[in-house]
Amino acid sequence: MAISFVKEQKKQKYLIAVFAVVILIIGVFVYQNFFRGKANIIIPDVTEELTAKKAEINFMALENPILGILQQFEEIKLTSDVENSAGRPNPFLPY
């Protein structure tokens, strides 16, 4: 009989401790979100206006002789069956 009372008392002490921790956490949460004063955020005054910078294009770079060596890619021609088809019926199935 005495053993069962001791187990119940230990269990009750643990439950009281857990309950106290939960109440403490809820109390801190409520204090942080509702009762604490708002933080004073100081926004500095902007006295000078921001202006957009002018973009300058260097067209002399297009006259570089290295650019004359470049070749255009040939155009890829699609066949008529590829142009008219909408693709696979279920594109998520593996091949």
JOSULVEN-V94206 format. One record per residue. PSI is psi in whole degrees, 0 to 359 (none if undefined). OMEGA is omega in whole degrees, 0 to 359 (none if undefined). Layout:
psi=PSI omega=OMEGA
psi=PSI omega=OMEGA
//
This chain:
psi=318 omega=182
psi=327 omega=181
psi=319 omega=181
psi=325 omega=177
psi=322 omega=179
psi=318 omega=179
psi=319 omega=179
psi=322 omega=180
psi=320 omega=178
psi=316 omega=180
psi=320 omega=180
psi=323 omega=178
psi=318 omega=179
psi=319 omega=179
psi=321 omega=178
psi=319 omega=179
psi=316 omega=179
psi=317 omega=179
psi=319 omega=179
psi=319 omega=179
psi=318 omega=179
psi=316 omega=178
psi=320 omega=178
psi=316 omega=180
psi=316 omega=179
psi=320 omega=179
psi=317 omega=178
psi=318 omega=180
psi=313 omega=180
psi=318 omega=179
psi=314 omega=183
psi=323 omega=187
psi=337 omega=187
psi=321 omega=190
psi=339 omega=180
psi=143 omega=181
psi=155 omega=179
psi=146 omega=178
psi=137 omega=178
psi=110 omega=179
psi=122 omega=181
psi=119 omega=179
psi=121 omega=181
psi=146 omega=177
psi=134 omega=178
psi=112 omega=183
psi=330 omega=181
psi=142 omega=181
psi=145 omega=176
psi=132 omega=179
psi=147 omega=179
psi=137 omega=178
psi=144 omega=180
psi=130 omega=179
psi=132 omega=178
psi=129 omega=181
psi=129 omega=178
psi=98 omega=181
psi=347 omega=177
psi=336 omega=179
psi=334 omega=179
psi=344 omega=179
psi=9 omega=180
psi=134 omega=182
psi=338 omega=179
psi=328 omega=180
psi=338 omega=178
psi=338 omega=180
psi=335 omega=184
psi=144 omega=179
psi=149 omega=178
psi=148 omega=174
psi=149 omega=177
psi=148 omega=184
psi=137 omega=179
psi=123 omega=181
psi=129 omega=179
psi=142 omega=176
psi=163 omega=185
psi=328 omega=181
psi=330 omega=178
psi=323 omega=181
psi=323 omega=186
psi=345 omega=182
psi=152 omega=181
psi=3 omega=181
psi=192 omega=181
psi=152 omega=179
psi=319 omega=177
psi=98 omega=185
psi=351 omega=182
psi=349 omega=177
psi=141 omega=178
psi=159 omega=180
psi=none omega=none
//
